């Protein structure tokens, strides 16, 4: 991979295009997604002409393109996962900018919980009185840090992406911070704590950002959080297919847990269908069927196009099953249900 990373960006793109779209049929969901996006944008990918596609994108106005992508995806708002530890993002928040109301924020705190020894000096440099050993006012200051950034971002929730080895409670820095700072702040603010569990970072470091993998977590930790902190709200999605059934059962037991989306490696048609069926069977309408989970803006086009088609098929079958019992849902009831699965249930859980 070293030779690949030394290439210019255009050369990398051409190599990927040739390997995935020219030398092989683009049957994977990721490749099909690219083709769906190009098709919906009015481009003819069947010409196999990457330079002409690149030329079209270079001519687009960024503001107009955002609007077009959101219109095609039929998305009203996008919730960003914004990190106060991101060196590219932080200066923008510090200097201020005109907010686009279509973009809301979630306060992402991965380095705080997973890299405390690295986060400590950064917090101290920013004026927060924290100690690596958690002594003194550390927990109060971490809460102040969260309070400051949640206010600055107008965050809808606090979130973290966790490895499959995550344990709670445990004698770890992560667990101590959750107890001493994260949960108290979330209770005070009313913000849910979102846990995205199961990513194994850098299993193939040579792939850089593409090198992450998946592992099966012990969801007893999620049970412990929900049962031990009934006054906190939790959002959760898990990365491994094998964990989906257990997650649904936990959600049946705890009203302070809201399940959402088909994250990353589960965002493929057969797994989306399986997860949607399982969730409807086990927890009814009290979940959010899908989320954009898009690293690149125009991914929202294909992810929502493909997901809506799959979820529509599952719901149609479920309503037909209801009809055989003599219960015939009205159009208004179906509309209510769909709005709930695609954002309404999430908004009610947030209390907004």
Residue pairs with C-beta under 8 A, 6 or more apart in sequence:
1 206
1 207
2 206
4 12
4 15
5 12
5 208
7 15
10 54
13 50
13 54
14 50
17 50
20 26
20 28
20 31
21 31
21 34
21 45
21 48
22 48
26 32
26 34
26 35
29 267
29 268
29 269
29 306
32 302
32 306
33 299
33 302
33 303
33 306
34 45
34 302
35 45
36 301
36 302
36 305
36 306
37 298
37 299
37 301
37 302
38 44
38 45
38 53
39 45
40 72
40 301
40 302
40 305
41 68
41 72
41 298
41 301
43 53
43 56
45 53
65 297
65 298
66 100
66 102
66 297
69 297
69 298
69 300
69 301
70 76
70 78
70 102
70 300
72 301
73 292
73 300
73 301
73 303
73 304
73 305
74 304
75 292
75 300
75 304
76 102
77 101
77 102
77 103
77 104
78 102
78 103
78 104
78 292
78 300
79 103
79 104
79 105
79 106
79 156
80 103
80 104
80 105
80 106
81 105
81 106
81 108
81 159
82 89
82 93
82 105
82 106
82 107
82 108
82 153
82 155
83 89
83 108
83 109
83 110
83 111
84 90
84 93
84 107
84 109
84 145
84 149
85 109
85 110
85 111
85 112
85 119
85 122
93 152
93 153
104 154
104 156
105 153
105 154
105 155
105 156
106 155
106 156
106 157
106 158
106 159
106 194
107 146
107 149
107 150
107 153
107 155
107 157
107 158
107 159
107 191
108 159
108 160
108 161
109 146
109 158
109 159
109 160
109 182
110 160
110 161
111 118
111 119
111 122
112 119
112 142
112 177
113 160
113 162
113 173
113 174
113 177
113 178
113 182
114 160
114 162
114 163
114 174
116 132
116 173
116 174
116 177
117 132
117 173
120 130
120 131
120 132
123 130
123 141
123 142
123 145
124 130
126 145
128 141
128 142
128 144
128 145
129 136
129 137
129 138
129 141
130 137
130 138
130 141
130 142
131 138
134 176
134 180
138 180
139 177
139 180
139 181
139 184
142 177
142 180
142 181
142 185
143 181
143 184
143 185
143 188
146 158
146 181
146 182
146 185
147 185
147 188
147 189
149 155
150 158
150 185
150 189
150 191
155 191
156 191
156 350
156 352
157 191
157 192
157 193
157 194
157 235
157 350
158 182
158 185
158 186
158 191
158 192
158 193
158 194
159 193
159 194
159 195
159 196
159 235
160 193
160 194
160 195
160 196
161 196
161 197
161 199
162 195
162 196
162 197
162 198
162 199
162 217
163 198
163 199
163 200
163 201
163 215
163 217
164 197
164 198
164 199
164 200
164 214
164 215
164 216
164 217
164 218
164 240
165 215
165 217
166 174
166 195
166 197
166 217
166 218
166 221
167 175
167 218
167 221
168 174
168 175
168 178
168 221
168 222
168 224
168 225
169 175
169 179
169 224
169 228
178 225
182 193
183 193
183 229
183 232
185 191
186 192
186 193
186 232
186 233
187 229
187 231
187 232
190 233
190 351
191 233
192 232
192 233
192 234
192 235
192 258
192 349
192 350
193 225
193 232
193 233
193 234
193 235
194 234
194 235
194 236
195 222
195 225
195 234
195 235
195 236
196 236
196 237
196 238
196 239
196 263
197 217
197 219
197 222
197 236
197 237
197 238
197 239
197 243
198 214
198 215
198 216
198 217
198 238
198 239
198 240
198 243
199 212
199 213
199 214
199 215
199 239
199 264
200 212
200 213
200 214
200 215
201 212
202 211
202 212
203 211
203 212
203 213
204 211
204 213
205 211
214 239
214 240
214 264
214 265
215 239
215 240
216 240
216 242
216 243
217 238
217 240
217 243
219 238
219 243
219 246
219 247
219 250
222 234
222 236
222 247
222 250
222 257
223 250
223 253
223 254
225 232
225 234
226 234
226 250
226 253
226 254
226 256
226 257
227 254
229 256
230 256
231 256
232 256
233 256
233 258
233 349
233 350
234 254
234 256
234 257
234 258
235 257
235 258
235 259
235 260
235 349
236 247
236 251
236 257
236 258
236 259
236 260
237 259
237 260
237 261
237 262
237 263
237 291
238 244
238 247
238 263
239 263
239 264
239 265
239 266
241 265
241 266
241 271
241 274
244 266
244 274
244 275
244 278
245 278
245 282
247 259
248 259
248 278
248 279
248 282
248 283
249 282
250 257
251 257
251 258
251 259
251 282
251 283
251 286
251 287
252 282
252 283
258 286
258 287
258 288
258 345
258 346
258 349
259 279
259 283
259 287
259 288
260 287
260 288
260 291
260 346
261 288
261 289
261 290
261 291
261 293
262 271
262 272
262 275
262 290
262 291
262 293
262 307
263 291
263 293
264 293
266 272
266 275
267 293
267 303
267 307
269 306
269 310
272 290
272 306
272 307
272 310
272 311
273 310
273 313
273 314
276 289
276 310
276 311
276 314
277 314
279 287
279 289
280 314
280 315
280 318
285 337
285 340
285 341
285 345
286 345
287 341
287 345
288 341
288 342
288 343
288 345
288 346
289 307
289 311
289 341
289 342
290 303
290 304
290 307
290 311
290 342
292 299
292 300
292 303
292 304
293 303
294 300
294 303
311 341
315 334
315 337
315 338
319 329
319 334
322 328
322 329
323 329
329 337
336 344
340 348
